[in-house]
Amino acid sequence: MTHAPAKIAAVALGACLFSVGALAGGAPALSANNPSQLATSTIPATLISLFERVSATSPCGVPWTLLAAVADTESAFDPSAVSDAGAQGLFQFEPATFAGYAQPVPDTGAVPPSPFDPVDAAYAAGRYLCSLGVVGNPTSALVAYNCGNPGPACQAASAGYAEQVLATAAGYTASDSSGAAIGVSNGVPNVVQAAAVAYAESQIGTPYAWGGASPQGGFDCSGLVVWAYGLAGVVVPRVANDQWQGEPHVALDQLVPGDLVFFGGDGYADHVGIYIGNSAMVDAPHTGADVRADTFDNVIGAGWGNEVLLGAVDPVSVPTAA
């Protein structure tokens, strides 16, 4: 199958300066569990249901779309697959790795558990991916899943694997064709943007943490962007100003949910939020606050706390060379 392209960018530590914005009423979240047409046409319905159950009960809430994308990439959904290296089943487990994550055996699984049983394999994969930190850093976790460790040589060899899995997962998440679920006012997001918005909205109420980029450790503003878009299949720079400087800019009258809006001064971006429609964004604003929906005046130079609106970028589009 053909996979949508995802971008790769360097990761560095960044933070957001103290800013205060008005709390919006809060747009309702788009469900990240709705399968796209691509998903329903390529994944057996029994497996979609299985992956959704695993996601709902996994230790870290690993998205079902990510489980599906790993199974697709590893075995093309073939539970009987065996690789030349001896990896087995739907998720291509090495026997020792499977044994470490096979318990407890699901009610509908095989006894004893087997990597060739889809139920056993899916629940074990959910546990294993959670142990690798897939929700906090999906790229690193997928690299480790593919080659067994997160070392430099392994990362170099498996970067393309992680990119493929994340792009596939993004394609399995449905957007709302009406746009109503995420407050579309100026455009309709594609599936990647819709997924990023849904992931970001799912973290409303998570505490701000300087340097944070995970539900467990909290988020700063750019960390929320990195996490949400990472799960949606796109890797963006870690620092807000690098996101502002390095991604394609979009006019404010052409904003689509999922675009990134930036605030700062003298052309330097100190803060970023994920646009959700109706002059609102999801952001991690400052120490002492939680991830929330904030409103802003959609005019370049308009004040927002101690800063001004600089503009917006589209993190999904790949810049076209001149």
N, C-alpha and C positions, 0 to 999 in steps of 0.2 A: 504494500500500500504506500501511497505518497504521504509524506509528513510535511506539515507546515514549517517554514524556517523559523528558528529562534535565534536571538542575538546573544553573543557571549561578550562579557565585559569584565574588567578587573574589579576586584572587591577590595575596598579599603575602609577604614573606620571613619565615621562622620557623626555629626550631631546637629541638633536644631537649637537655635537660641530661643530664649524666653519670648513668647508671643501670646497674646490673648485674643481670641475671636469669639464671636457670638455663637452660642449653641443653637444649632438648627433643630427643627422638630424631628428630623431623622427620617430618611427615606427607607422604606422597607427593603430588606435584603433580598436579592435574587438567590433562589436556592441553587447551590452548587451541585445538587444531587440529580438535577434533571438531565437525562442523557440527550445529546445532540442527535441529529439525523445520522451523522457519521457513526455514532456509537451504536444506535439501534440497527443500523444496516450492516455492521461488521462484527459486532460482539454478540455471541449467543445470549438470548434473553435470560437463560438460567444463570449465566455467568454475571450479567449485570446485577441481577438480584443478589447473587452471592457476594459480589464485591461491595454492594451497598450494605449488606449485613455486617461484613467484616469491618467496613469503615465505621459503622455506628457503634461497634463494640471494641474497637482497637484501643490500645493504651494511649495513643496520641491523637486519635481522630484522623488517621491518614485518609486523604480523599479517595473515594472509590475510583475516580478517574485515573489517579496515579497507579493504583493497583492494576487497573485494566491496561494501562499503557505499558507497565512492566511485563505483564503476561503476554501482551501482543508482541513486544520487542523481543522477549526471551523465547517464546515458543509458538507465536502466531495462534495462541489459544488452543494448543494441542496438548492435552494432559498426558499423553503417552510419549512425548518427545524425550529423546536421550541424545545428548551432544557427544561429539567425539571425545571430549574430555570427561565424560561420565556424569555430567549434570543432568538432573532428572525432572520430568514433569512440567506442569504448567508454568512454574516460576523458575525452572532450571536450577534447582537446589543441588549443591553437593551433599552427599548423604550425611556427613558430619554436621554441616550447618543446619540441615533440616531437623536432625535429631535434637539440636539445641533449642529449637523454637516450635516443636511439634506439640508441646503440652501447654495447656490442657486440651485434650482431644474434643473437638466440637461434637455436639449431640448427633449430628448427621454425618460425621466423618467416619473413616474406616478404623477398625480396631484389629491389630495395632495401626497407628497412623502411618500413612504412606505419602511420599511426595507425588505419587501418581494419582492420588485422590484429589480432585479439585477443591473440595471443602477443606481437607487437611492442609493442602498446599497454600490456599489463599489465607487462611488464618495464620499459618506460620509466616507467610510473607508479610502480613500486616505487623506481626510482632517484631520480625527482623528489621523491617524498615523503620519502625518506631525506635528500636534500639540504636539505629544508626543516625537518629536525629532528623528524619526526613521532613518533618513539619517545620523545624527551625531552619534547616539548611538543605533543601531538597537536592541541590546539585552535588554537594559533598557526599550526601548519603547515597545517591544513585551511583556515583563513582565508586564508592566503597562496596556497594552491592554488586557491581559488575566485576570488580577485580579483587575484592577481599580486604582492601586496606585503603586509607586516605592519603598515602604517601605521594610525593611529587611524581615519581615515575608512573604510578598507577593513575594519578589524575590526568597526566598527559595522554596516557593510552585510552582513557575512558571518557574524556570530555565529550566526544561526539555521541557516545551512548547516552549520557545524561541529557544532552541537548535533544536527542531524538525522543526520549521518553517524555520529557516535559512538553515538547511540542505536540506529541500525540495526546497527552492528557488534556491539554488545552482544547484540542479538537473534539474531545468527548463531552465537553461541557456545553449545554445549550444556552443560548441567549434567549431573552424574552422578546419575541417579534414585535410586541406592542410597545416595548420600552417602558411600560408603566411601572414595572417592579423596581426599576432603579432610577426612576425620576428623569427619564430622557426629556430634554427640552430643546436641544439644538441638533440632535443627530442620533443615529442608532449605532450602538457599539457592536463590534464583531465579537466572536465567541471568546477570544483571548481577553479583550477589554472587559467583557461582561463577567468572565471568571475572576479577573483581578479585583473588580469592584465587589463581587460577592465574597471573596476571601477577606478583603479589607473590612467590609461591613460585619463579617462574622467576629471580628476582634473588637468591636465597640464595647467599651467597658474594661479592656485590658489596660493595666497601668503603663504610663510613660516610663521609660528607662533609658537614660543616656547611653548610646552605643548598643541598645537592644534591637534585636531583629528576630524575635520568636515569641510565640504565645506564652511559653514558660518563663522567659526572662524579661518580657515586656518589650516595648518598641520605642524608638525615637522616630522622627518623621520619615527620614529616608530609609530606615530599617523596615518600616511598615510597607513602603513601596517595594523594596527588594524582596521581602517575604511574599507579598501578595502576587507580584508579577513572576517571581520564581516558581510558585505553585501553578501559575497560569501558563508557564512555558517560556517566559522571556526573562533574561538576566540583564539587569540594568546596573549602572554604577552605584556604588554604596553611598557616596556623598551627595547631598542635595545640590550643591553648586555644580558638581560634575554631571549630574542628571540634566540640569538646566543648560549647561554649556554644550553637552555632547549629543543631545537628542534633537530630532527635527521639531522646530517650533511651529505652533499652529495659532491662527488668529482666534481671539477670544469669542468672536461671533460664530466660530465654527467648532466650538468645543463639543466633544463627545464623551459620555461617561467612560472613564478609564484614562483619559488624558491627565497629565500631571500639571498642577498649578503651583506657581512659585512666588515666594515673598522674600523681601530683603531690602537692600539699599545699594545705590551706586552700581547697579548691574550685578551684584553678588547675591546669590540665593542662599538664605539661611534656613528657609523652611519650605516644605513641600507637602501638598495634599493630593489625594486622588479624587478627581472630579466625579460627582455622582448625578449631576443634573440640577437644574433650577438654582444656579449660583450657590451650590453647596458642594462640600468635599468631605471625605473621611480623612482624618489626620490624627497624629499623635502630637499634641501641641507643645507641652512643656512639662517640666518636673512638677509633680503634685497633681497632674491631671490624668485623665484616661483617654484612650482612643475614643473619638467621638465624631459626630457630624457637625461641621462648622459652616456657617454662611460667610460670603464675602461679596463685596461690590465688584461686579465683573467689568472693571474699567482699569486700564493700565495706569498705575500711579495711585490708585485708591488706597487709602490707609487700611491697615489690618493690624491692630495692636500697635506695636512699636515699628512696624515695617510697612512696606507698600507692595502692591501686586506688581510683579515684574512681567508675568506672561505665562504661557503654557507650552508644553511639548507633548508629542505623541511618542510614547516609548515602544510602540509596536512596529511602526514603519521603519524600514531600513533606509537611511539617507541615500539618495541617488548621486553617484559621482558626477562631477561637472564634466 
